[in-house]
Every structure is written in C-alpha cells, then in structure tokens.
C-alpha cells in the first residue's frame, strides 16, 4: 500500500477535491491549499514528501516560488500542472527543478503513476538550467501530440544524449534540434547544422571532418570540418539517410571512439560535440536495402523523437497562424487575421508540406492581400492554386505520400519542391541532376537486391540492366550486398 504525505496547491477547488479523493484512494495522505503563501509555509516547515501544484496562483506564479523551495528542500519532488500548455511552460518547469510537468486536463491514472515513481526513486537535485529570458516560443501548439514532444524535450535538456528526430518534411525537425541546443547544457557552444542532401556525396567527408592541405586536388589549404566548428556545442546532421556509406563508417567510428581524423590527416582529434540527427525517411527500410548501416542507426537512435505531421494536430493550426502573423508583422507587413470560415477551412486542409507550407501561405496572405481580415473564399482560392497539394474536401481522408494512385513522377516532384524550399534566397549547390539520379538509383537497386536476396544476376535481370553495370552501380553507390544470397 503506498504511503506518503502529498501537498496539493491549486486555486480551483474542484481540482483540489478531485486530486484529494484520487490520491487518498491510492493510499496517500493529502493536504491542499489554494495559494502560494500557504504552500511555502508548509514546505518551509518540512511538511510533505511531494508537491503537486498549478502554475498560476492568485498570489504568486509558482515558477517564482520553485527556486526558493529548491533552496530549502532540494530533494522534494514537485509536479507542476498548467493550462498554459506551451513549450516554454514545459521548459520553465524543468529549469526550475520540477520533477514532472503535466498539461491540463491531465489523466488521473498517469498522475498517480508519476507520484508513485517520484516517491519510490532515489531523490537528487535536478540539474539547474538558465532562464531563457524571453517570450519567443520556438515551438507552437497545444495538441496532445505536441505536449508529448514538449515533455520529452524538457527531460532531454539537461542531458547530452544523442537524439534521432524523424518526421515528414516541413514538420520542424531543425527547430526541435535548435531548441534542444538553445535550452540545454551546451547552449553556450555553437549549433552547427549540416544538410546531408545538400552536399555533393564526394565532399561530405571533407565537409564533416575537414581536410589537410594537399589531401586532394584543389585542397590548397587546411580546412576545418563541421565537427571542429561544433566543438563544445551541438552538431545537427539533417537528412542523415542521405549520407554515403563510407561517411557512415567514419561517423560510426567517431561515435564509438570519440575521435576522428581529417581527410588526409593521420593524427586522431578528440571531439566533444552532441549529435542530433534527423531524417524524413524510414531508416529501417534503408537498412534492409543495404544503404544505411544498422550499427550506426542504433548509435544515433538513442532517444527517438517523432514529430507529428500537421494533419495529425489540426487543432494547432489557429495558434500557428497567429504566431506566423505576429512574425510577419514584426518584419514590417500589416496586421492580418482570419474570419471563422477561413480558419475552419485551413484546419480541414491536409497540409502535405506541413508547418513550412502553412508558414509560406501566411506570408503570402500578409504580403498580397490589402484587407485586414482574410475570408473563406480567399483561402479557398489560395488552396486551389497549389499544384502539389489539391485541397481536401471536408470529411475526406487524406492521401498519404506514396499511397496508391500517386505516380512516381508526382512523388519526385513533391520531393523536389520540399528540397528547393530549403533554399529560399539562393540556389542549391551545383550537381543537382546527378544527386537526384543517385537518390533514385540507390533505393531502386537496393530494393532489387533485397528482393533477390543479394543475387546480382537475378537483380540485373529484374532491373533490365547488364550485370557488370549493376556491379559498377553497387560500388559507386556504396550499397551493401546481402551475404546470404542463394
């Protein structure tokens, strides 16, 4: 039977009653209050084995009280509840030393389970953080899916764990990576992003690890790589699934040994960076196709974070639209708002380009339309002009990318639109034609080899190419061939 003394602090009498009854049934002794002054007095007197408290109280914000509590009772676990379910609420709860953050409304069973874990584990002082000192919220949304992301990020801030962020293009993977850095223990160090898909494959190793003078033709001076630039900070490897096999091998060695050598160098260099990787691909499929190392996947996938597509959290669309209108107003454009019909229409849209597509639409509305209130017909006309994403009728089921009925050329066109959207003010690096061909050839040949269990003769027949051509492609694309061929 559980036992322990719990203090509940909430200015809502109904919530105090519900928590009192639920915790008492679970075997705990409960004492409740509706203000911070009483909570502080009880805690200072040594009462309570655990505190459950709301953030907004009539006499004080609990975030201002938590540092004082932690100074006198550093090992007292505190569970913070809040109806202000934003990213910054979760981060501030973590920074102030809260054991856990729960958005309202919360699940009573989950709360009871958290209380049990908090009272049964060895207690220690949580690692302190720094107050970010501003109200600019890097992540927006109050949906249950985003609340899970916020809580996961709050737990990861004080750690150096390697994180793998997955999600469709435009879901905000780099924003999450930046939040992990900006509010984490390495915030004073550099944040260095690298997009694997934007670098020619034969230059990736030099880009990551640097090169010595004379290492290859054109290497006229020594050049620092991204690992060296990110020393003491965070290295964000975006589109990690596009990394060639040889570079994957070198990256694995860095993760295993904590050191690397430059291209053309011989002296190992110790490295101290946090790795955050991201991909919009299913790397398990890439592993089966022989184009991604399984051992590297497990080294990178220490903490997996999946970002939901915007269609999975349509209730966040209004908050995101208001956020983007505020941003464009700061940039000098006039204030805009949407009427009810327009907002409902955007909430029903399936957003194949996710948050990035929504932001682009908001910017277009702010720039092109003189009226302050954007109406439903304007939104309908805008959505009908999108060539890659026809509007979704109300109640209709969204078609998934790559679903039956979508041609390969359509999927490639959509991929290229996402790719070019990363270069708003400039053009991608040269060599796009050959990079796209390699992206298509790799999965195609890998799938053929997987289907024939590595039998290159049968794979060549399946593809309709000469066996020698297939061998050359396998070598050029760094494809792993199955060894259990029959």
C-alpha positions as CSV (number, residue, x, y, z in Angstrom):
1,X,0.0,0.0,0.0
2,X,1.5,3.4,-1.0
3,X,2.2,5.9,1.7
4,X,3.4,9.4,1.8
5,X,2.3,12.9,2.5
6,X,1.4,15.0,-0.6
7,X,0.7,18.7,-0.7
8,X,-1.7,19.8,-3.5
9,X,-1.8,23.5,-4.4
10,X,-4.4,24.8,-6.9
11,X,-6.7,27.8,-6.8
12,X,-9.5,25.6,-8.4
13,X,-11.4,24.0,-5.6
14,X,-12.9,21.3,-7.9
15,X,-9.4,20.2,-8.9
16,X,-8.3,20.1,-5.3
17,X,-11.2,17.9,-4.4
18,X,-10.6,15.5,-7.3
19,X,-6.9,15.2,-6.5
20,X,-7.6,14.8,-2.8
21,X,-10.1,11.9,-3.4
22,X,-7.9,10.1,-6.1
23,X,-4.7,10.3,-4.0
24,X,-6.4,9.3,-0.8
25,X,-7.9,6.2,-2.5
26,X,-4.3,5.4,-3.7
27,X,-3.2,5.4,0.0
28,X,-1.6,8.8,0.3
29,X,-2.2,11.5,3.0
30,X,-3.2,14.7,1.3
31,X,-3.2,18.3,2.4
32,X,-4.4,21.0,-0.1
33,X,-4.3,24.8,-0.4
34,X,-5.4,27.4,-2.9
35,X,-2.4,29.9,-2.6
36,X,1.4,30.0,-2.7
37,X,1.8,31.6,0.7
38,X,0.4,28.5,2.5
39,X,2.3,26.2,0.2
40,X,5.5,27.9,1.0
41,X,4.8,27.9,4.8
42,X,4.1,24.1,4.8
43,X,7.2,23.3,2.7
44,X,9.4,25.5,4.8
45,X,8.2,23.8,7.9
46,X,9.3,20.4,6.4
47,X,5.8,19.1,5.6
48,X,5.1,17.0,2.5
49,X,7.0,14.3,0.7
50,X,5.8,15.5,-2.7
51,X,4.1,18.7,-4.1
52,X,1.6,18.9,-6.9
53,X,1.0,22.5,-7.9
54,X,-0.6,24.6,-10.5
55,X,1.5,27.4,-12.1
56,X,-0.9,30.3,-12.0
57,X,-1.9,31.0,-8.4
58,X,-3.8,34.1,-7.1
59,X,-0.9,35.5,-5.0
60,X,2.2,34.3,-7.0
61,X,3.4,32.5,-10.0
62,X,4.7,29.1,-8.9
63,X,7.7,29.4,-11.2
64,X,8.9,32.3,-8.9
65,X,8.4,30.2,-5.8
66,X,10.1,27.0,-7.0
67,X,13.7,28.3,-6.7
68,X,13.0,29.2,-3.0
69,X,11.6,25.7,-2.4
70,X,14.6,24.1,-4.0
71,X,17.0,26.1,-1.8
72,X,15.4,24.8,1.4
73,X,14.1,21.4,0.2
74,X,16.4,20.5,-2.8
75,X,15.2,16.8,-2.9
76,X,11.5,17.5,-2.7
77,X,9.8,16.2,-5.9
78,X,7.4,18.8,-7.4
79,X,4.9,18.0,-10.1
80,X,3.8,21.1,-12.0
81,X,0.4,21.4,-13.7
82,X,-0.6,24.1,-16.1
83,X,-3.4,25.0,-18.5
84,X,-0.9,27.2,-20.4
85,X,0.3,24.2,-22.4
86,X,3.2,25.7,-24.3
87,X,6.8,24.7,-25.0
88,X,8.1,27.4,-22.6
89,X,5.9,26.2,-19.8
90,X,7.4,22.7,-20.0
91,X,10.9,24.2,-20.3
92,X,10.5,26.5,-17.3
93,X,9.1,23.7,-15.2
94,X,12.3,21.7,-16.0
95,X,14.6,24.7,-15.4
96,X,13.0,25.4,-12.1
97,X,13.7,21.9,-10.9
98,X,10.3,20.3,-11.3
99,X,10.2,16.5,-11.3
100,X,7.5,16.4,-14.0
101,X,5.2,18.7,-16.0
102,X,1.6,17.8,-16.7
103,X,-0.6,19.8,-19.1
104,X,-4.2,20.3,-18.1
105,X,-6.5,18.5,-18.5
106,X,-4.5,15.5,-17.2
107,X,-5.1,11.8,-16.8
108,X,-5.6,10.8,-13.1
109,X,-4.1,7.4,-13.7
110,X,-1.0,8.9,-15.3
111,X,-0.7,11.4,-12.4
112,X,-0.9,8.6,-9.8
113,X,1.7,6.6,-11.6
114,X,4.1,9.7,-11.7
115,X,3.5,10.2,-8.0
116,X,4.5,6.6,-7.3
117,X,7.7,6.8,-9.4
118,X,8.7,10.1,-7.8
119,X,8.3,8.8,-4.2
120,X,10.0,5.4,-4.9
121,X,13.1,6.6,-6.8
122,X,16.3,7.9,-5.1
123,X,16.0,11.6,-4.8
124,X,18.5,14.1,-6.0
125,X,18.7,17.7,-7.0
126,X,17.8,18.2,-10.7
127,X,20.4,19.8,-12.9
128,X,19.7,23.6,-12.9
129,X,19.1,25.4,-16.2
130,X,19.1,29.1,-17.2
131,X,16.1,31.2,-17.7
132,X,15.8,31.9,-21.4
133,X,14.7,35.4,-20.6
134,X,12.2,36.0,-23.5
135,X,8.8,35.0,-24.7
136,X,9.8,34.0,-28.2
137,X,8.5,30.4,-28.4
138,X,10.4,28.2,-30.8
139,X,7.7,25.5,-31.0
140,X,4.0,26.3,-31.1
141,X,1.0,24.1,-30.4
142,X,-1.2,22.8,-27.6
143,X,-2.3,19.5,-29.0
144,X,-1.7,16.3,-27.1
145,X,0.9,15.3,-29.7
146,X,2.9,18.4,-29.1
147,X,2.5,18.2,-25.3
148,X,4.4,14.8,-25.5
149,X,7.1,16.5,-27.6
150,X,7.4,19.3,-25.0
151,X,7.7,16.9,-22.1
152,X,10.3,14.8,-23.9
153,X,12.3,17.9,-24.7
154,X,12.2,19.1,-21.1
155,X,13.6,15.8,-19.9
156,X,16.3,15.9,-22.6
157,X,17.5,19.4,-21.9
158,X,19.9,18.6,-19.1
159,X,21.4,15.6,-20.9
160,X,23.9,15.1,-23.8
161,X,22.1,12.0,-25.1
162,X,22.1,11.5,-28.9
163,X,18.7,12.2,-30.4
164,X,17.2,11.0,-33.7
165,X,14.3,13.2,-34.9
166,X,12.0,11.7,-37.5
167,X,9.1,13.3,-39.3
168,X,7.9,14.4,-42.7
169,X,9.5,17.4,-44.5
170,X,8.3,20.7,-43.0
171,X,7.4,19.4,-39.5
172,X,10.1,21.4,-37.8
173,X,12.9,19.0,-37.2
174,X,15.6,21.7,-37.2
175,X,13.5,23.8,-34.8
176,X,13.4,20.9,-32.3
177,X,17.1,20.4,-32.7
178,X,17.8,24.1,-32.1
179,X,15.5,24.1,-29.0
180,X,17.4,21.1,-27.6
181,X,20.6,23.1,-28.0
182,X,19.4,26.6,-27.1
183,X,17.8,25.4,-23.8
184,X,20.3,22.6,-23.0
185,X,23.6,22.4,-21.2
186,X,25.5,23.2,-24.4
187,X,23.7,26.5,-25.2
188,X,26.9,28.5,-24.7
189,X,28.6,26.5,-27.5
190,X,27.9,26.6,-31.3
191,X,25.0,25.0,-33.1
192,X,26.2,23.7,-36.4
193,X,23.6,22.3,-38.9
194,X,24.6,20.1,-41.8
195,X,22.2,19.1,-44.5
196,X,23.4,15.8,-46.0
197,X,21.2,16.1,-49.0
198,X,22.7,19.5,-49.9
199,X,26.3,18.4,-50.1
200,X,27.9,16.5,-53.0
201,X,28.5,13.0,-51.8
202,X,32.2,13.1,-52.7
203,X,32.6,16.1,-50.4
204,X,30.7,15.0,-47.3
205,X,33.7,13.5,-45.5
206,X,35.7,16.7,-46.1
207,X,32.7,18.8,-45.0
208,X,32.3,16.9,-41.8
209,X,35.8,16.1,-40.7
210,X,37.9,18.7,-42.5
211,X,40.9,18.1,-44.7
212,X,44.6,18.8,-44.8
213,X,46.4,20.8,-47.4
214,X,47.1,18.6,-50.4
215,X,44.6,15.9,-49.3
216,X,43.0,16.0,-52.8
217,X,43.1,18.1,-55.9
218,X,42.0,21.6,-55.0
219,X,42.8,21.3,-51.3
220,X,45.2,24.3,-51.3
221,X,44.9,24.9,-47.6
222,X,43.8,23.1,-44.4
223,X,40.1,23.4,-43.9
224,X,38.2,22.8,-40.6
225,X,35.2,20.5,-40.8
226,X,31.8,20.7,-39.1
227,X,32.9,18.6,-36.1
228,X,35.7,21.1,-35.4
229,X,33.3,24.0,-35.8
230,X,30.8,22.4,-33.4
231,X,33.3,21.7,-30.7
232,X,31.7,22.1,-27.3
233,X,28.3,22.5,-28.9
234,X,25.8,20.6,-31.0
235,X,26.2,19.1,-34.5
236,X,22.9,18.7,-36.2
237,X,23.0,16.1,-39.0
238,X,19.9,16.7,-41.1
239,X,18.7,14.2,-43.7
240,X,21.1,11.6,-42.2
241,X,19.6,9.0,-44.5
242,X,21.4,10.6,-47.5
243,X,24.9,10.1,-46.0
244,X,27.0,7.8,-48.2
245,X,28.2,4.5,-46.8
246,X,31.9,5.5,-46.4
247,X,31.0,8.6,-44.5
248,X,28.6,6.5,-42.3
249,X,31.6,4.3,-41.4
250,X,33.7,7.2,-40.3
251,X,30.8,8.7,-38.3
252,X,30.3,5.4,-36.5
253,X,33.9,5.4,-35.6
254,X,33.5,8.9,-34.1
255,X,30.5,7.9,-32.1
256,X,32.3,4.8,-30.8
257,X,35.7,6.3,-30.1
258,X,35.1,10.0,-29.6
259,X,37.7,11.0,-32.1
260,X,38.2,11.4,-35.8
261,X,40.9,12.2,-38.4
262,X,40.7,14.8,-41.1
263,X,40.8,13.8,-44.7
264,X,44.5,13.4,-45.5
265,X,45.4,13.6,-41.8
266,X,46.9,10.9,-39.6
267,X,46.7,12.4,-36.0
268,X,43.4,11.5,-34.3
269,X,41.5,14.5,-33.0
270,X,39.4,14.2,-29.8
271,X,35.9,15.6,-30.2
272,X,33.3,16.9,-27.7
273,X,30.0,17.5,-29.5
274,X,26.5,16.5,-29.0
275,X,25.0,14.7,-32.1
276,X,21.4,15.3,-33.1
277,X,20.3,13.6,-36.3
278,X,17.1,13.9,-38.4
279,X,15.5,12.2,-41.3
280,X,12.2,12.1,-43.2
281,X,13.0,8.6,-44.3
282,X,12.3,5.2,-42.7
283,X,15.9,4.2,-41.9
284,X,14.8,0.6,-41.2
285,X,13.8,0.3,-44.8
286,X,17.2,1.8,-45.8
287,X,18.9,-0.8,-43.7
288,X,17.0,-3.6,-45.4
289,X,18.0,-2.0,-48.8
290,X,21.7,-2.0,-47.7
291,X,22.1,1.8,-48.0
292,X,22.3,2.6,-44.2
293,X,24.4,0.9,-41.6
294,X,22.4,-0.9,-38.9
295,X,25.0,-0.3,-36.2
296,X,25.1,3.4,-37.0
297,X,21.3,3.6,-36.7
298,X,21.4,2.1,-33.2
299,X,24.2,4.6,-32.2
300,X,22.1,7.5,-33.4
301,X,18.7,6.3,-32.3
302,X,19.5,6.5,-28.6
303,X,16.4,8.8,-28.0
304,X,13.9,8.7,-30.9
305,X,11.6,11.7,-31.3
306,X,8.9,11.5,-33.9
307,X,7.4,14.8,-34.9
308,X,3.7,14.6,-35.9
309,X,2.5,15.8,-39.3
310,X,0.4,18.9,-39.2
311,X,-2.7,16.9,-40.3
312,X,-2.3,14.9,-37.1
313,X,-2.6,18.0,-35.0
314,X,-5.0,20.2,-36.9
315,X,-6.1,21.8,-33.6
316,X,-2.8,23.6,-33.6
317,X,-3.4,25.4,-36.9
318,X,-5.0,28.5,-35.3
319,X,-2.1,29.0,-32.9
320,X,0.4,28.6,-35.7
321,X,-1.4,31.0,-37.9
322,X,-1.5,33.7,-35.2
323,X,2.2,33.0,-34.4
324,X,3.2,33.5,-38.1
325,X,1.1,36.6,-38.5
326,X,2.9,38.1,-35.5
327,X,6.3,37.2,-37.1
328,X,5.4,38.8,-40.4
329,X,4.1,41.9,-38.7
330,X,7.5,42.3,-36.9
331,X,9.0,42.1,-40.4
332,X,7.0,45.2,-41.5
333,X,3.9,43.7,-43.1
334,X,0.5,44.9,-42.0
335,X,-1.6,43.1,-39.3
336,X,-3.9,40.3,-40.6
337,X,-6.5,38.0,-39.1
338,X,-8.7,35.2,-40.5
339,X,-12.5,35.0,-40.2
340,X,-14.1,31.9,-38.8
341,X,-14.8,30.3,-42.2
342,X,-11.2,30.8,-43.4
343,X,-9.8,29.3,-40.2
344,X,-12.1,26.2,-40.4
345,X,-11.1,25.7,-44.0
346,X,-7.4,25.7,-43.1
347,X,-8.0,23.3,-40.2
348,X,-9.6,20.8,-42.6
349,X,-6.7,21.1,-45.2
350,X,-4.3,18.1,-45.1
351,X,-1.1,20.2,-45.3
352,X,1.2,17.9,-47.3
353,X,4.0,20.4,-46.8
354,X,3.3,20.6,-43.0
355,X,4.2,23.7,-40.9
356,X,6.5,25.0,-43.6
357,X,3.7,25.1,-46.1
358,X,1.4,26.9,-43.6
359,X,4.1,29.5,-42.9
360,X,4.5,30.1,-46.6
361,X,0.8,30.6,-47.0
362,X,0.6,33.0,-44.1
363,X,3.4,35.1,-45.5
364,X,1.7,35.2,-48.9
365,X,-1.6,36.3,-47.4
366,X,0.1,39.1,-45.5
367,X,2.0,40.3,-48.5
368,X,-0.6,40.1,-51.3
369,X,-3.9,40.9,-49.7
370,X,-4.7,44.5,-48.5
371,X,-7.7,43.7,-46.4
372,X,-7.1,43.2,-42.6
373,X,-9.5,40.2,-42.4
374,X,-8.9,37.2,-44.7
375,X,-12.1,35.4,-45.7
376,X,-13.0,31.9,-46.6
377,X,-13.2,32.5,-50.4
378,X,-9.7,33.9,-50.4
379,X,-8.4,30.8,-48.6
380,X,-10.3,28.5,-51.0
381,X,-8.8,30.3,-54.0
382,X,-5.3,30.1,-52.5
383,X,-5.5,26.4,-51.8
384,X,-6.8,25.7,-55.3
385,X,-3.7,27.3,-56.8
386,X,-1.3,24.8,-55.0
387,X,0.0,22.5,-57.7
388,X,1.3,19.8,-55.5
389,X,-1.4,19.7,-52.9
390,X,-5.0,19.8,-54.1
391,X,-7.4,20.8,-51.4
392,X,-9.0,18.1,-49.3
393,X,-12.8,18.0,-49.1
394,X,-14.3,18.2,-45.7
395,X,-14.5,14.8,-44.1
396,X,-12.3,13.3,-46.7
397,X,-9.4,11.0,-45.7
398,X,-6.0,12.5,-46.6
399,X,-4.0,10.6,-49.1
400,X,-0.6,9.6,-47.7
401,X,2.6,10.3,-49.6
402,X,3.3,7.4,-51.9
403,X,-0.2,6.0,-51.5
404,X,-1.9,4.1,-54.3
405,X,-2.8,6.5,-57.1
406,X,0.3,8.7,-56.7
407,X,2.7,8.3,-59.6
408,X,6.5,8.1,-59.1
409,X,6.9,11.4,-61.0
410,X,4.4,13.0,-58.6
411,X,6.4,11.8,-55.6
412,X,9.7,13.0,-57.2
413,X,8.1,16.4,-57.9
414,X,6.9,16.7,-54.3
415,X,10.3,15.7,-53.0
416,X,12.0,18.4,-55.2
417,X,9.5,21.0,-54.1
418,X,10.5,20.2,-50.5
419,X,14.2,20.3,-51.4
420,X,14.0,23.7,-53.1
421,X,12.0,25.1,-50.2
422,X,15.2,24.8,-48.1
423,X,16.9,27.4,-50.4
424,X,14.6,30.4,-50.3
425,X,17.2,33.1,-51.1
426,X,19.7,31.1,-53.1
427,X,20.1,28.1,-55.4
428,X,21.2,24.6,-54.2
429,X,24.8,23.6,-54.8
430,X,25.6,22.5,-58.4
431,X,25.4,18.9,-59.4
432,X,21.6,18.5,-58.7
433,X,21.0,16.3,-61.7
434,X,23.4,13.6,-60.6
435,X,22.5,13.8,-56.9
436,X,18.8,13.2,-57.8
437,X,19.7,10.3,-60.0
438,X,21.7,8.7,-57.2
439,X,18.8,9.2,-54.8
440,X,16.5,7.3,-57.1
441,X,19.0,4.6,-58.2
442,X,20.1,3.7,-54.6
443,X,16.7,2.7,-53.3
444,X,15.8,1.1,-56.6
445,X,18.9,-1.1,-56.8
446,X,18.7,-1.8,-53.0
447,X,15.1,-3.0,-53.3
448,X,16.0,-5.3,-56.2
449,X,19.0,-6.8,-54.3
450,X,16.7,-7.2,-51.2
451,X,14.0,-8.9,-53.3
452,X,16.6,-11.3,-54.8
453,X,18.4,-11.9,-51.5
454,X,21.6,-10.4,-52.9
455,X,21.7,-12.5,-56.1
456,X,23.2,-9.9,-58.5
457,X,22.4,-12.0,-61.7
458,X,18.7,-12.1,-60.8
459,X,18.7,-8.5,-59.7
460,X,20.2,-7.4,-63.0
461,X,17.5,-9.4,-64.9
462,X,14.8,-7.8,-62.7
463,X,16.2,-4.3,-63.4
464,X,16.8,-5.0,-67.1
465,X,20.5,-3.9,-66.9
466,X,23.8,-5.6,-67.6
467,X,25.3,-7.5,-64.7
468,X,28.6,-5.5,-65.0
469,X,26.6,-2.3,-65.0
470,X,24.8,-3.4,-61.8
471,X,28.2,-4.2,-60.1
472,X,29.5,-0.8,-61.0
473,X,26.4,0.9,-59.6
474,X,26.6,-1.1,-56.4
475,X,30.2,0.0,-56.0
476,X,29.6,3.7,-56.9
477,X,26.6,4.0,-54.7
478,X,28.3,2.3,-51.7
479,X,25.5,-0.3,-51.5
480,X,25.8,-3.3,-49.1
481,X,25.1,-6.6,-50.7
482,X,23.3,-9.3,-48.8
483,X,25.7,-12.1,-47.9
484,X,23.1,-14.9,-47.6
485,X,22.4,-15.0,-51.3
486,X,21.2,-18.3,-52.7
